[in-house]
Amino acid sequence: MASRILVSLGPFSFSSGYTPQGIEGPSRESYIVEHAVPGREGGITEYVGSRRAGYQIRGFLAPNNDTIGGPAASVLSGTVYVAVDSDASKDFLIPLKASGAQLFKVESIALVSGVRYMYENDFFYIENLTFGYEAGRGYPYYPYSMTLRGASTKTFGQSSGTASMPTAIAGSGLGSYLSGYAMTMTWRSGFYQGGLVVALGFNCLSIASGSARMAVFNTSGPQGTSQGLVMQTASQPVHSGWNYFPVRPILLAMNSGNFYQIGVMTDVVSNSGFTIALLDAAGGSGTTSFQSGIIYSSGFPDPFAPSSGLRISGIQLDLVLLTV
């Protein structure tokens, strides 16, 4: 298994032993809650149910290739991943247990029709986390075991579209190309004071190739002509279905009453790479904006300033931000 999968938990990507040595799950635990009765064996059943599905992960943190001080994992820092050694990996995972829901991804290294197969792509809490220490080695070596429990997240944005990005949008000048454009969708309602964003996401109906990154902009009005960049994610390959992009450090606390632009940009040169789901709504009910002349490797522009010809009323991309 270790040679055929990639595993990440939130901003942490496992690489010791290349991947965890054992992943069990998803599994559910049935349980009964009883009201104790004095002098009686057993009680009155109050609740019968099951907990959300979880995983058990076992592995070790050690330098790859057994080199002293070598990398044992990688951690997302802003828009890039940085290598960390065994001690730093352990020190990062311990507080991650108390940091809320984390995106757990298990994906295949092997390509299926040019795309990695996704085994798991959802949000979990670290319920239990234990480390061991094996003496007698010339480098830190920490066996670990963790239990992940399924989490419930809140999403803000547009997630109900079933149509795909058309080959041409009238008046946009977009044509069939996605490369060189940054796309955003305006979202305002429902934010609560202080809600912390843990991930961004968009929905792909089909995928052949390509990578993407996402961002959040804050606007001064419902259709502001200039949106300031709040944060952007690292680049990652695109999968069919929902693509989630972990956010670290958490830079965005949602404020009630603000207008936010959720953005996505890609490196594919046409819609043959992948199709983004969208809702083709009545005019005025949603707005998607485009800014052209974007170099993917340079990241999102700041500020985002679409021209009037590239703001398309009535179309909302399937873009969301997730809070704990």
Secondary structure, 3 states (H helix, E strand, C coil): CCCCEEEEECCEEECCCCCCCEEEEEECCEEEEEEECCCCCCEEEEEEEECCCEEEEEEEECCHHHCCCCCCEEEEECCEEEEECHHHHHHHHHHHCCCCCEEEEEEEEEEECCEEEEEEEEEEEEEEEEECCCCCCCCCCEEEEEEEEECCCEEEECCCCCEECCCCCCCCCCCCCCCCEEEEEEECCCCCCCEEEEEEEEEEEEECCCEEEEEEEEECCCCCCCEEEEEECCCEECCCEEEEEECCCCCCEECCCCEEEEEEEECCCCCCCEEEEEEECCCCCCEEEEEECCCHHHCCCCCECCCHHHEEECEEECEEEEEC
